[in-house]
Amino acid sequence: MNKFYCSSAAGLTLSLLLLFIQSSSAQTVTNKMFSFGSYGRVGVGFSPAIKGSLGRSLNLNGMGSMGGRMEEQDYLEMVTALHFTPKIDDKKTIINIQTRLAVFTSQGQFLGNVTSNSFGGITFAMPEIYAEANNILGSDWSAWVGARLLRYNDIHIADYFYFDDHSSQGFGIKYKNTAFSMLFPGSVDTTSSLPPYFYLNIVNGTPTLGLRQRTVMVGEHDFKLNDKNTLKALGEYHFLADATIDDQNTPLNYPSDNGWVFGLKHIYDMNSTLPGSFNQFSVRYGEGIANGGDGGASKTWLTYGAPNLSTQKFNDAYSWTFVEHFLFNLSKKFSINGYGIYTNSKGAAESSNKAPDYLGREVFNRKTDIAVGVRTFVYLTDWLHLMNELSFASRKDGTQDPAQMVKFGIIPTLVPSAKRDPWARPHFRLVYTVAHYNDFARDNLYSPYLQQVGNKSWGQYIGVKAEWWLY
């Protein structure tokens, strides 16, 4: 091996090493404007009547956490954000770039000895990746782009984000108290048919599965009536593009469809011994493909019911939702948080019971949900609180009798932050809940719990839980 070759090899190696160092240093993160947050709940629970004692929710089918959420499974969110405040001539813009990771399973624990291949599996989701610029150069204008949990007031004790949950992917702008968003929710589930987000695209005679994306335009405005009262107006327009083709015999291709939403929400911030008391009331009406809101969720783009197969559209489908939500901090010893939810929805078919969907499956075309609940907080000491819950839930699908449940819970709670506040976290809870079902719910197994134990009028759940949030 000659000296020239060795020298060339050494030079090439040195050049590559320098290039690697330069590339590596270019990737090094030096930003210090970083924050981390988390929401989570974790614990253990069992139902004595279930073989194996694995805990199951006592709530009615189709109502999610309406009726109480103390039996909810483990769940974790981890949130990271970058923050910048560039200044031009003393005019600042507040920039945030946020990412959120969610981890959960619908079948049981996902921590400890559970892996993605074991019982229930693990689901990883990324509900947020977005960038926003607030008060651009000191103005009243703001903007955002990406996927985000775009939602506002919620009933925490029912895990229900009501009225204006627009969590999806899109973009938006805001000027003072007026906001406009364009959202593009879609579904890659090819079994979806209410309405179908998929279609068969014909390219050169070859059918190819395509995704039909919904467009949602959202307008919102807050009227500040005074220091204590705010009235929010909401309007939405939904549009699904035309998926029809010349070949009328090809299934799964449908004409364009639309829907709209209108709603009002009133928020009253009240004076009380402990701060934070409020009363919230809202009414929302959705029509056409915008009549969504089922399964304990309130997103209007999750269309409910069966289509009108003669027109292949959701004309005449509708949904009414009324929500009352309050928190009264009555003294340094006692707080009470309660809610009432009424939802009446109908699909586009004429039937008041069941009707075929786009794939010929029979689905309910009308439903009525009623949920009323209250949670009390007795502040025994700064760090020991006694929570009690009482809930009533009723679900009427089609023309059948309503399934109903009454549930009561006793939840002694350790609060290490020593705050007399319903929102103090973390919570360490000893949970005991007991539910009574009416005959229809019992005989038709209208609960995840009843589906495990069979025809029972009573259900019990015992658990030790923790819940926290850090934002």
C-alpha positions as CSV (number, residue, x, y, z in Angstrom):
1,M,0.0,0.0,0.0
2,N,1.6,3.3,-1.1
3,K,1.9,6.4,1.0
4,F,-0.3,8.4,-1.4
5,Y,-3.2,5.9,-0.9
6,C,-2.8,6.0,2.9
7,S,-2.7,9.8,2.9
8,S,-5.8,9.9,0.7
9,A,-7.7,7.4,2.9
10,A,-6.7,9.3,6.0
11,G,-7.9,12.6,4.4
12,L,-11.2,11.1,3.3
13,T,-11.8,9.6,6.8
14,L,-11.0,13.0,8.4
15,S,-13.3,14.8,6.0
16,L,-16.2,12.4,6.7
17,L,-15.6,12.8,10.4
18,L,-15.7,16.6,10.2
19,L,-18.8,16.4,8.1
20,F,-20.5,14.1,10.7
21,I,-19.5,16.4,13.5
22,Q,-20.9,19.4,11.6
23,S,-24.2,17.5,10.8
24,S,-24.5,16.3,14.4
25,S,-24.0,19.8,15.8
26,A,-26.6,21.1,13.4
27,Q,-29.1,18.7,14.9
28,T,-28.3,19.6,18.5
29,V,-31.2,21.1,20.4
30,T,-30.3,24.2,22.3
31,N,-33.8,25.8,22.8
32,K,-34.5,26.5,26.5
33,M,-38.1,27.7,26.0
34,F,-39.5,24.2,26.7
35,S,-42.4,23.0,28.9
36,F,-43.8,19.6,29.7
37,G,-47.2,18.7,31.0
38,S,-49.3,15.6,31.7
39,Y,-52.7,14.3,32.5
40,G,-53.2,10.8,33.7
41,R,-55.2,8.3,35.8
42,V,-54.0,5.0,37.0
43,G,-55.0,2.4,39.5
44,V,-56.6,-1.0,40.2
45,G,-60.2,-2.0,40.5
46,F,-62.4,-5.1,40.6
47,S,-66.0,-6.1,40.6
48,P,-66.7,-8.9,43.1
49,A,-69.4,-10.5,41.0
50,I,-67.2,-10.9,37.9
51,K,-65.3,-14.1,37.5
52,G,-61.6,-13.1,37.9
53,S,-62.8,-9.9,39.5
54,L,-61.7,-7.7,36.7
55,G,-63.4,-4.3,37.1
56,R,-65.9,-3.1,34.4
57,S,-67.8,0.2,34.0
58,L,-71.2,0.2,35.6
59,N,-72.5,2.9,33.1
60,L,-75.1,2.2,30.4
61,N,-74.0,1.2,26.9
62,G,-73.7,4.1,24.5
63,M,-73.3,6.8,27.2
64,G,-69.5,6.6,27.9
65,S,-68.7,8.3,31.2
66,M,-72.2,9.9,31.6
67,G,-73.3,8.6,34.9
68,G,-69.8,8.9,36.6
69,R,-66.2,8.1,35.6
70,M,-64.8,6.5,38.7
71,E,-64.5,3.1,37.0
72,E,-62.5,4.5,34.0
73,Q,-59.5,2.5,32.8
74,D,-55.9,3.7,33.0
75,Y,-55.0,6.6,30.7
76,L,-52.0,8.8,30.1
77,E,-51.3,12.0,28.2
78,M,-47.8,13.5,27.9
79,V,-47.6,17.0,26.4
80,T,-44.5,18.9,25.3
81,A,-44.4,22.4,24.0
82,L,-41.8,24.9,22.6
83,H,-42.3,28.6,23.3
84,F,-41.0,31.7,21.4
85,T,-41.7,35.4,21.9
86,P,-39.9,37.2,19.0
87,K,-40.0,41.0,19.4
88,I,-39.9,43.6,16.6
89,D,-39.9,47.2,17.7
90,D,-41.2,46.2,21.2
91,K,-44.1,44.3,19.6
92,K,-44.2,40.7,20.7
93,T,-45.7,37.5,19.1
94,I,-46.4,34.6,21.4
95,I,-45.6,31.4,19.5
96,N,-46.3,27.9,20.8
97,I,-45.6,24.5,19.1
98,Q,-47.3,21.7,21.0
99,T,-47.3,17.9,20.7
100,R,-49.5,15.5,22.8
101,L,-49.1,11.7,23.1
102,A,-52.0,9.6,24.5
103,V,-51.7,6.0,25.7
104,F,-54.6,3.8,26.7
105,T,-56.4,0.5,26.4
106,S,-60.0,-0.3,26.3
107,Q,-59.6,-3.7,28.1
108,G,-57.7,-3.2,31.3
109,Q,-54.3,-2.1,32.7
110,F,-51.7,-0.9,30.3
111,L,-48.8,-0.5,32.7
112,G,-46.8,-2.9,34.8
113,N,-46.6,-6.3,33.1
114,V,-48.8,-5.5,30.2
115,T,-47.3,-5.3,26.7
116,S,-48.7,-4.5,23.3
117,N,-49.0,-8.2,22.6
118,S,-50.8,-9.2,25.8
119,F,-54.4,-8.9,27.0
120,G,-56.2,-5.9,25.5
121,G,-53.1,-4.5,23.8
122,I,-52.0,-0.8,24.0
123,T,-53.1,2.1,21.8
124,F,-50.8,5.0,21.1
125,A,-52.5,8.1,19.7
126,M,-51.2,11.6,18.9
127,P,-54.2,13.9,19.2
128,E,-52.1,17.1,19.0
129,I,-49.4,18.4,16.8
130,Y,-49.9,22.1,16.1
131,A,-48.3,25.5,15.9
132,E,-50.0,28.7,17.0
133,A,-49.1,32.4,17.0
134,N,-51.0,34.6,19.5
135,N,-51.3,38.4,19.5
136,I,-49.2,38.7,16.4
137,L,-46.9,41.7,16.8
138,G,-49.0,42.9,19.7
139,S,-52.2,42.9,17.7
140,D,-55.6,41.2,18.4
141,W,-55.0,38.6,15.7
142,S,-54.0,35.0,16.3
143,A,-53.6,31.9,14.1
144,W,-53.0,28.2,14.4
145,V,-52.4,25.2,12.0
146,G,-52.3,21.5,12.8
147,A,-54.1,18.8,14.8
148,R,-55.3,19.9,18.2
149,L,-57.8,19.2,21.0
150,L,-59.8,22.3,20.1
151,R,-62.4,22.2,22.9
152,Y,-63.5,24.3,25.8
153,N,-65.8,23.7,28.8
154,D,-66.2,20.2,30.0
155,I,-68.2,18.3,32.7
156,H,-65.2,16.7,34.3
157,I,-67.2,14.3,36.5
158,A,-68.8,12.9,33.3
159,D,-65.7,13.3,31.1
160,Y,-68.0,15.1,28.6
161,F,-66.7,18.0,26.5
162,Y,-70.0,19.5,25.5
163,F,-71.2,22.1,22.9
164,D,-67.9,23.1,21.2
165,D,-65.6,20.1,20.9
166,H,-63.9,20.7,17.5
167,S,-60.9,18.5,18.1
168,S,-59.6,17.6,14.7
169,Q,-57.0,18.7,12.1
170,G,-57.2,22.0,10.3
171,F,-56.4,25.7,10.8
172,G,-57.9,28.7,12.3
173,I,-57.7,32.4,12.9
174,K,-59.0,34.6,15.7
175,Y,-59.6,38.4,16.1
176,K,-60.5,39.6,19.6
177,N,-63.5,37.5,20.6
178,T,-64.3,36.1,17.1
179,A,-62.8,32.8,15.8
180,F,-63.0,31.0,12.5
181,S,-61.7,27.5,11.9
182,M,-61.6,25.1,9.0
183,L,-61.5,21.4,10.0
184,F,-60.9,18.3,7.9
185,P,-61.9,15.2,10.0
186,G,-61.7,11.9,8.1
187,S,-62.0,8.2,8.9
188,V,-59.7,5.5,7.5
189,D,-62.1,2.9,8.8
190,T,-63.5,1.2,5.7
191,T,-66.4,-0.2,7.7
192,S,-67.6,3.3,8.5
193,S,-70.9,4.1,6.8
194,L,-72.5,6.9,8.7
195,P,-71.8,8.5,6.4
196,P,-69.1,6.8,4.4
197,Y,-65.8,8.6,4.4
198,F,-64.5,6.1,1.8
199,Y,-65.4,5.4,-1.8
200,L,-64.3,3.4,-4.8
201,N,-62.3,5.6,-7.1
202,I,-62.1,4.2,-10.7
203,V,-58.8,5.0,-12.4
204,N,-58.2,3.4,-15.9
205,G,-60.9,0.9,-15.1
206,T,-59.2,-0.2,-11.9
207,P,-61.2,0.4,-8.6
208,T,-59.1,2.0,-5.9
209,L,-60.2,2.7,-2.4
210,G,-60.2,6.4,-1.7
211,L,-60.8,8.6,1.3
212,R,-63.7,11.2,1.1
213,Q,-62.8,14.0,3.5
214,R,-65.3,16.1,5.3
215,T,-64.9,19.9,5.5
216,V,-66.2,21.7,8.6
217,M,-66.3,25.5,8.8
218,V,-66.7,26.8,12.4
219,G,-67.5,30.3,13.5
220,E,-67.6,31.3,17.1
221,H,-68.0,34.6,19.0
222,D,-68.0,35.5,22.7
223,F,-70.3,38.3,23.8
224,K,-68.9,39.7,27.0
225,L,-72.1,40.9,28.6
226,N,-70.4,42.1,31.8
227,D,-67.6,40.9,34.2
228,K,-69.6,37.9,35.2
229,N,-71.6,36.9,32.2
230,T,-70.5,35.6,28.7
231,L,-72.7,34.4,25.9
232,K,-71.1,32.3,23.2
233,A,-72.6,31.8,19.8
234,L,-71.6,28.9,17.6
235,G,-72.2,28.2,13.9
236,E,-71.0,25.3,11.8
237,Y,-71.3,24.2,8.2
238,H,-70.3,20.6,7.1
239,F,-69.7,19.4,3.6
240,L,-68.8,16.0,2.1
241,A,-67.6,16.0,-1.5
242,D,-69.4,14.2,-4.3
243,A,-68.2,10.7,-4.8
244,T,-70.5,9.5,-7.6
245,I,-69.2,8.2,-10.9
246,D,-70.7,7.4,-14.3
247,D,-70.8,3.7,-13.4
248,Q,-74.0,3.7,-11.4
249,N,-73.7,0.1,-10.5
250,T,-70.5,0.5,-8.5
251,P,-71.3,0.4,-4.8
252,L,-70.0,2.7,-2.0
253,N,-70.1,5.9,-4.1
254,Y,-72.5,8.6,-2.9
255,P,-73.5,12.1,-3.8
256,S,-72.4,15.2,-1.9
257,D,-74.0,15.9,1.4
258,N,-74.0,18.7,4.0
259,G,-75.2,19.8,7.4
260,W,-75.2,22.7,9.8
261,V,-75.1,23.5,13.5
262,F,-76.2,26.4,15.6
263,G,-75.9,26.8,19.4
264,L,-75.7,29.2,22.3
265,K,-73.9,28.8,25.6
266,H,-74.2,31.1,28.6
267,I,-71.5,31.2,31.3
268,Y,-72.0,32.9,34.7
269,D,-69.0,33.3,37.0
270,M,-70.4,33.5,40.5
271,N,-69.0,35.1,43.7
272,S,-68.5,32.6,46.5
273,T,-66.5,32.0,49.7
274,L,-64.0,29.9,47.8
275,P,-63.4,31.3,44.3
276,G,-64.4,29.3,41.2
277,S,-68.2,28.9,41.4
278,F,-70.1,29.1,38.1
279,N,-73.2,28.1,36.2
280,Q,-73.1,27.1,32.5
281,F,-76.1,26.4,30.2
282,S,-76.1,25.5,26.5
283,V,-78.4,24.5,23.7
284,R,-77.2,23.1,20.4
285,Y,-79.0,22.0,17.3
286,G,-77.4,20.0,14.4
287,E,-79.0,19.0,11.1
288,G,-78.0,16.7,8.2
289,I,-74.6,15.1,8.5
290,A,-73.8,17.5,11.4
291,N,-76.2,15.7,13.8
292,G,-73.4,13.9,15.7
293,G,-73.0,13.4,19.4
294,D,-73.2,9.8,20.8
295,G,-71.3,7.4,22.9
296,G,-70.5,10.0,25.5
297,A,-68.9,12.3,22.9
298,S,-70.4,15.5,21.5
299,K,-68.5,16.0,18.2
300,T,-71.1,17.0,15.5
301,W,-69.2,15.4,12.7
302,L,-69.7,11.9,14.1
303,T,-73.0,11.5,12.2
304,Y,-75.8,9.6,14.0
305,G,-78.5,7.3,12.6
306,A,-79.3,5.7,9.2
307,P,-79.4,7.5,5.8
308,N,-82.3,8.0,3.5
309,L,-81.5,5.3,1.0
310,S,-83.8,6.8,-1.6
311,T,-81.6,9.9,-1.8
312,Q,-78.5,8.4,-0.3
313,K,-78.2,11.5,2.0
314,F,-78.9,12.6,5.5
315,N,-81.6,15.1,4.8
316,D,-84.0,15.6,7.8
317,A,-81.5,14.1,10.3
318,Y,-81.2,16.2,13.4
319,S,-80.0,16.3,17.0
320,W,-80.9,18.5,20.0
321,T,-78.6,18.8,23.0
322,F,-79.2,20.7,26.2
323,V,-76.6,20.9,29.0
324,E,-76.7,22.4,32.5
325,H,-73.5,22.4,34.5
326,F,-72.7,24.1,37.8
327,L,-70.1,24.3,40.6
328,F,-71.0,25.9,43.9
329,N,-68.2,26.4,46.4
330,L,-70.6,27.0,49.3
331,S,-68.0,27.3,52.1
332,K,-64.5,26.2,53.2
333,K,-66.1,22.9,54.2
334,F,-68.3,22.0,51.2
335,S,-68.5,22.2,47.4
336,I,-71.0,20.7,45.0
337,N,-70.6,20.0,41.3
338,G,-73.5,18.9,39.1
339,Y,-74.8,18.5,35.6
340,G,-77.8,17.6,33.5
341,I,-77.6,16.4,29.9
342,Y,-80.5,15.8,27.4
343,T,-79.9,14.6,23.9
344,N,-82.5,13.7,21.3
345,S,-81.2,12.5,17.9
346,K,-82.7,11.1,14.7
347,G,-81.1,9.8,11.5
348,A,-82.4,10.5,8.0
349,A,-84.5,7.3,7.6
350,E,-88.2,7.5,8.3
351,S,-88.1,4.7,10.9
352,S,-88.3,5.6,14.6
353,N,-86.6,2.3,15.4
354,K,-84.0,0.6,13.2
355,A,-83.1,1.1,9.6
356,P,-80.4,-0.1,7.2
357,D,-77.2,1.8,6.9
358,Y,-75.2,2.1,3.7
359,L,-73.8,-1.5,4.1
360,G,-77.3,-3.0,4.8
361,R,-76.7,-3.3,8.6
362,E,-79.6,-2.5,10.9
363,V,-78.8,0.5,13.1
364,F,-80.9,2.5,15.5
365,N,-82.3,5.6,13.8
366,R,-83.5,7.5,16.9
367,K,-82.2,7.8,20.5
368,T,-82.8,9.8,23.7
369,D,-80.1,10.2,26.4
370,I,-80.8,11.7,29.8
371,A,-78.0,12.0,32.4
372,V,-78.1,13.8,35.7
373,G,-75.3,13.7,38.3
374,V,-73.8,15.4,41.3
375,R,-70.5,15.2,43.1
376,T,-70.1,16.6,46.6
377,F,-66.8,17.6,48.3
378,V,-66.6,17.5,52.1
379,Y,-63.3,19.0,53.2
380,L,-62.6,17.0,56.3
381,T,-59.1,18.5,56.5
382,D,-56.9,20.4,54.0
383,W,-55.5,17.1,52.8
384,L,-58.4,14.6,53.3
385,H,-61.6,15.1,51.3
386,L,-64.7,13.0,51.2
387,M,-66.3,12.9,47.7
388,N,-69.7,11.4,47.1
389,E,-71.5,10.9,43.8
390,L,-75.1,10.3,42.9
391,S,-76.1,9.8,39.2
392,F,-79.0,8.8,37.1
393,A,-78.8,7.8,33.4
394,S,-81.4,6.8,30.9
395,R,-80.8,5.6,27.3
396,K,-83.7,5.0,24.9
397,D,-82.7,3.5,21.6
398,G,-85.5,3.4,18.9
399,T,-88.9,2.4,20.1
400,Q,-87.7,0.0,22.8
401,D,-88.1,0.8,26.5
402,P,-85.4,3.0,28.1
403,A,-82.5,1.4,29.9
404,Q,-81.9,3.2,33.2
405,M,-79.3,3.2,36.0
406,V,-79.0,4.9,39.4
407,K,-75.4,4.9,40.8
408,F,-74.0,6.0,44.1
409,G,-70.3,6.4,45.0
410,I,-68.3,7.0,48.2
411,I,-64.7,8.2,47.5
412,P,-62.4,9.1,50.4
413,T,-59.6,11.2,48.8
414,L,-56.1,12.1,49.8
415,V,-55.1,15.5,48.5
416,P,-51.3,16.0,49.1
417,S,-51.4,19.5,47.8
418,A,-53.6,20.4,50.8
419,K,-56.0,22.6,48.8
420,R,-59.7,22.9,49.5
421,D,-60.5,23.0,45.9
422,P,-62.5,20.6,43.6
423,W,-59.7,20.9,41.0
424,A,-56.8,20.2,43.4
425,R,-54.6,17.4,42.0
426,P,-53.1,14.9,42.4
427,H,-55.9,12.8,43.9
428,F,-55.4,9.4,45.6
429,R,-58.8,7.8,45.9
430,L,-60.4,4.8,47.5
431,V,-63.4,4.1,45.3
432,Y,-66.6,2.3,46.0
433,T,-69.6,2.6,43.6
434,V,-72.8,0.7,43.5
435,A,-75.4,0.8,40.7
436,H,-79.0,-0.4,40.3
437,Y,-80.5,-1.2,36.9
438,N,-84.1,-1.2,35.8
439,D,-85.6,-4.4,34.3
440,F,-84.9,-3.5,30.7
441,A,-81.2,-2.7,31.3
442,R,-80.8,-5.9,33.4
443,D,-82.6,-8.2,30.9
444,N,-80.7,-6.8,27.8
445,L,-77.3,-6.5,29.4
446,Y,-77.1,-2.8,28.8
447,S,-73.8,-2.2,30.5
448,P,-70.2,-3.4,30.2
449,Y,-70.6,-4.7,33.7
450,L,-73.8,-6.6,32.9
451,Q,-72.3,-8.1,29.8
452,Q,-69.8,-9.9,32.2
453,V,-72.1,-10.9,35.1
454,G,-75.4,-11.5,33.2
455,N,-78.9,-10.5,34.3
456,K,-78.3,-8.7,37.6
457,S,-80.2,-5.7,39.1
458,W,-77.2,-4.5,41.1
459,G,-73.5,-3.9,40.4
460,Q,-70.5,-3.0,42.5
461,Y,-67.0,-1.7,41.8
462,I,-64.1,-1.3,44.3
463,G,-60.8,0.4,43.4
464,V,-57.8,2.4,44.4
465,K,-57.1,5.2,41.9
466,A,-54.9,8.2,41.3
467,E,-55.5,11.2,39.0
468,W,-53.3,14.1,38.2
469,W,-52.8,16.9,35.8
470,L,-49.8,19.3,35.3
471,Y,-50.1,22.0,32.7
